[in-house]
């Protein structure tokens, strides 16, 4: 793998655009594009800066080595795997939140139905206000459960 291929691989592995890398190195995006296409080679100070940005040695950037290439590719795969795992965990948390919400609101509707069926006098005693208060309680329970469920990731 030559310098231009390594530059592209490292930039993508660090989830950076050409513009973002150019900003970090204080060069134009066109310079990055030329370096990546092999049309130009950066100055020594830019190579040193790149090694700091990507946390690799200048030897790695300038010399060809299969071991270094494999370690960079392994690191890229590990980062991708971590991102996939985090996305799946977030999806599970959101799905759990939705299921708990559905369950709480089903209980709310069941309570409302039972109250209407058993206690006809609620219509006279301000049934709308009681219904609204119960709905607010159910919503508060849903919010509490979802906050707790989504907060588990940070622990």
N, C-alpha and C positions, 0 to 999 in steps of 0.2 A: 504494500500500500504506500503510495507516494504522499508527499505533503498535502497536495490539494484534496485527495481522498480523505486523509486524516482530518483535515480541517472541516470538511462537510460532515463527516461522521461525528466528530466531537461537538460541533455546533448543534446538530440534530439531537444528539444524546443528551445535551443540556437544555433541550427544548428552547432554543434561541433562534430568532430570525436573523437574517443578514443585517438588518437595520440595528437590532439590539447589540449584536457583536461589534458592528462598526462604531456604535456609540461608546461601548466599553473600551475600545482600542483607540478612539479619537481619530477615526478615518472615515472615508465615505463608504456607503453601501456598495458603490461600484468597485472600490478597492477589494472588498471582501469577495465580490463576485469574480473579479479577475484572479484572485488568489485561489478560489475554489475551482475555477475552470482551468487553472494552470497557465494562464496567459501572463501572469506576473508573479513575483516572489516578494514577500514582505521584507522590510528592513529588519536587521537583527533586533533592534529595540522592540519592534512589534511582535516578533517571535517570542521574545522573553515575556512580553505582556500577555500573549496568548497562553503561554505555559501557566501563568498565574491564573488567568481566567478559567482555564479548563482543568487546573490542578494536575498537570502532567509535566514531565521534564522536557527540556528543549531537545534532549536526545531523542525522546519519543517522537517529537514533532518532525525532526529532521532525518532520523535514521529509520530504515525499514527493518522491522522485526516481527516475526509471526507471533511470538509470545505476547508482545505489547498489543498487537492487533486483537488477539483473542481476549485479552483482559479488558480492552475497551468494549468489545462486542458483548462480553459477559456482563459488564457493568450496565450497558444499554439494556440488555434483556432483563436484568434484575430491576432496573428502574421501571421498565414497562410492566413487569409483573406486579410490582408494588402499586403502580397506578391502577391496574386492573383490580387488584384486591381491595384497594381503598374505594373504588367505584362500586364494586359489588357490596361491600359493607354498607356504604351509604344507601344503596338501593334496598338492602334488607331492612335498614333502619326506617326508611320512608315507608316501605310496605308494612312493616309492623305498626307504625304510627297510623296508617290508614285503617288497618284491621282493628286496632284498638278503638279508633274513632267510630267506626261502623258499629262495633259492639256497644259502645257507650250510648250512641244515639238510638240503637235498637232497644236498649233497656229503657231509655227515656220515653220512646214511643209506647213501649209496653206499659210503663207506669201511667202514662197519660190515658191509655185505653182502659186500664183497670180502674183508674179514678173516675173516668166518665161512666163506666159500666156500674161501679159499685156506689158511687157517691153522686147522685144526680143533683144534690143540693149545692155542689160546687159552682154550678152555673149561676146560682143566686148569690153565692158568697164571693164573687169576683173570680170566676174561673179563668178568665183571660190573664189576670195578673199572676195567678198561681202557675198557670201554664208557662208564662214568660219567665218567671223565676226559676222554674224547673229546667227550662231550656238554657238559661244562663248558667245554672249549676252544671248541667251536662257539658256545656261548652268549656267551662272552667276545668272540669275533669279532663276533657280531651286535651286542652292546652297543657295542663300539668303533665299528663302522660307523655305527650309528644316531646315536651322540653326535656323530660327525664330520659326518654328513649334516645333522642338525638344527642344528648349531652354525654352519653356513655362513651362515645368515640374519643372525646378529649381526655378521658381518664387513663 
